[in-house]
Amino acid sequence: MGKLSLPNGQYIDQAERWSKELTRMRSRGAGDIENAMRGIEREYGVEYTTIWSLRYRKDRIKKIGVGFYERLRAAYALECDRQLRKLRQEIAITHPDHVAEAQALVDQESHKNKG
């Protein structure tokens, strides 16, 4: 499989951001990071060891595989969609006075993810 490598590390930087945000979305708190990373591996096929390395040893990573990068990108997009569905469900059961504010947030995030 090919490798992605740019002099300024843009691909690695983006992968680091996606992996950290994906882990945050899947985690139930600070003590749940490892479980979240393992869950990402199980659900999305994104290797735990590479997620771990991006989080704790990014300075040692020189290249990442195209396949990993694309799986991580797809996992991040799917997880964002899952989080938006959860928020929409919460909006549906929330007191009507709070729905407009929450709906505006969902609309804003939906627009951001499409752009």
Steps between C-alpha positions, in 0.01 A plus 500: 500500500625849422622750753401863538787730573523875476797708613286696744316194633153621404359149463638394837373819666152444355504133604601605852209748520251244371623226734494725807153633421369154415638366827345790691159436342518129586639543851291518815769694684875528557533144631323356196747602226640150444153346485395769252801429279431124510134566415607708199714211384214251539233717343691676226807282434743780589804341666527563875880515492505777240230700683706459819817611321329808355386593849816428699790479253407720207851645482634153410258439213652592165246343263153349519337262257241623255265223614529605865449866412187424298356264766559767764339768283196280437477403869511866604223592254283207611551583867409866438179381333431266794550784748265726302232227499536468877466876540191507277348228719575703810343805339185300431455423870617836636270767637374717210657816642848353445438338161562810285845559650599135467362479145711800400808319631414184303442704185830681546694173549322334208594789275861494624534124433366537145736786418 
